[in-house]
C-alpha cells in the first residue's frame, strides 16, 4: 500500500500542467487531460501524491470520479450497493445527460472502468443490480495490482506499521466514533450519512495501513499512542 505524502497542487497557466509540491520531496510536474484539470483543486484536499499520480493518465472526468469513489473503500476492496440516482450524482452526470442506460454505459461507465483498469493501481469489476428488468444500481469490487502493491510496500514507515498492528478492534471503533465528530474529517464524509454511519466507515478505513497513516495525526490529537 502507498506511503502517504500530502501534496500541494499548483495549476500553471499552461493548460493541464500541474506542480506537485509535498513538503518532503522535490517538486515535480504531471500533465493532466483538460477534462481533469477542473477537478484537481478539490482532489488536492482528498488525494495523496501517490493517488494524484494514479489519475494523471486518466482523460475522462468520470474515470477520476470513479477512482475517487473506489479508493474510499480501499480497506474492504468493495463498495456497497450504490443506487443509480446516487451513482449518477457521485460520478458527475447531470439529470439531462445519458438518460438511456445504453448511453450511460457507453459514454460514462464503460469508459471510466476501462481507464481505471488500464491506468491506475487497481483492477475493478462492476455488478449490476436490478429491480425487475431495470438496472437500479451498481456495486464494485476491486483489488490492488501486484506491481503497485510491491512498489509501495517498501515505502511504508515501520513506526506507523507498528502502531497500526497494535490498534485493537475496541480502540478502532472508539476512535472512529471520535474522529467522525472532528471538523477535519468532513472531507471524508459522503454528505448524507449520519455520524454513526460515518464512524462505521472510518472504522473500516482504520483497517487499511495507508488510511491509518493518513489519519494518525488526528488519532494522536485524540489521545491514541
N, C-alpha and C positions, 0 to 999 in steps of 0.2 A: 504494500500500500504506500502511497506517496507521503513523503515528509511534507508537512505544511509550512509554506512560507507565504506570508501575507504580501500582497502585491499592490503597488500603486500604478494605476493605468493613466497614461497621458496620451491624449489624442492630438496628433500633429496636423498641420494644415494639409499636408499631402494626404489625399483621401485614402483611408484604410491603413495608415501607418500608426502603430501603437507602440509606445515605450512601456516596458515593464520595469519597475524600479523598486524591488523589495529592499529593505534596509540592509540586508546582509549579503547581497550578491551584486555583481556588476550589472550595470544597465544593459538591457537587451531590447531588441525590437522584433515584433511579429507583424506580419501583414495579414489583414482580415478582409474578407469579401465585403463590398459596400453594404450588403443586406445585414451584415453582422454588426457593423460599427455602431448603430444607434443603441444596441443592447449593452455595449461594453461598460458604460458608466454604472449601470445597475449591477452588472455581473461583478464589477470590482468589489462590491460590498459582500458578495457571497462566495466567490471563487478564489481558490489559491492560485499561485503561479503555475503549479502543476496542471490544474484544471483549465486555466486560461490557455495553456499550451495545447491541451487536448482539443479545444474548439477552434484552434487557429486555422485548421484546414477545412472547416465547415463553411459552405457557401449559402446554406439555407437557414434563415432565422428559425424556422420550425425545428430544424435539427438541433440548434443550440438550445432551444426551449425544452425539447425532449430530453437532451442530455442533462439539463438542469433539473428536470422532474426526476429523472432516474437516480442521479447521484445523491439526492436527498434520502434515498432508500438503499444506499450502498451497503450498509451494515447487514441488511437482510437479503439483498440480491433480488428483491421482487417488490412490486408495488401492490397496494390493494386495488380493488376494482375502482376505476375512475369512470364516472358516468360520462356519456357523450357530451352533455352540456358542459360539465366541468372541464373535460379534456380540451374541448374547443377553446374555452376561456384560457386555460393554462398555456396552451400552445400558441395562442395569439390569433385565432381565426375569428373574424367578425361574423355576426349573425347573418349578414347578407352574402357571405362568401361560402362557396363549395357546399351548398345545401344537400346536393345529392351525394350519397355515400360513395358512389363510384368516383366522383370528382375529388371528394375529401381524401380518399385513399391514394388516388393517383398523384395529386398535386401537393399533398401535405404529409400524410402518414408514411407512405412508401418511400418518398424522398428522404424524410427525416431518418427513418430506420436504416436505409442504405448508407447514408453519410455517417451516422453514428457508428455503425458496424465497421465501416471501412477506415474511418479516420480518427477514432478515439480509442481509449484503452479498454472498452467494454464490448461484449457481444450481446445483442438484445434479441429477445423473442417476444412476440405480441400474441395475446389471446383475446379473441372477440367474445363478448358476452351478449346474448340475445334474449329478447322477450318476444316469443313467437318467431316471426321471420325477420324482425327488425333488430339491428345492432344497437344496443343501448349503452355500451361502454367497452372499455379495454382494460386489461391488466398486462403488466410487463414483467418478465423475468430476465435477468442478465448476469453475466459473470465477467470477472476480470480476465483480460487476455494474458496468457502466460508470460509473454515477453515483457508486458507492462508490470506484472507482479514482480518479476525478477529484478527489473531495473530500479524499482523503488525500494525493495526490501533493504538494500544496503544503505539507504539514506535515513533509516529510522534512528531516532535518538534513543539509545539504550536506557537512559534515565527515565524518559517518558514511558517506554515499554515496561519498565519495572513497575511504575505506578499503575499502568494500565492492567498489568497482570494481577495486581494486588487488590483492585477495587472489587468489593463483594456485590452480589445482587442487591442486598439490602441497601448498601451505600449508593449504588447506581440509581435505584428508584427514589431514594431520599433526595439526592442531589438533583435528579431530573425534575422533581417537583419544585425545588427551589429555583433551578435555572429557568423554568417555564415562566416565572414571575419577574425575571430581570428584563429591564428595557433593552439591554444589549442583545437579547435573544430574539427581538422582534423580526430581524432579517431572516430568521429560520421559520417563522410562523407561516402557515398556509392560509391565514386570514379568517376562515370560517370555523376553524376548530376551537374547541373550548380549551381552557388551561389544562384540564385533565387529559384531554386527547393529545395536546401538545407535549405534556410531560411523558406520556407513553412513548411518543415518537422520539423524544430526547433520550429516554432510557435505552431505546434501540440504537440510537446514534452512539451512545457511550460504549456499546459493544464493539465498535469499529475503532481500531487503533488510530487511524488518521483523524477521525472526528474527535476522539478523545483528546488527542494532542491539540487540536484546534480549540477545544473548549476548556483545556486545562487552566489557562489564566483565570477564567470565570469560576472554575471549580475551586481554585485556590482562594479566590476572593470570598467564596462561601465557606471556607474553612477546611477544604479537603487537603490532606497531606500524605 
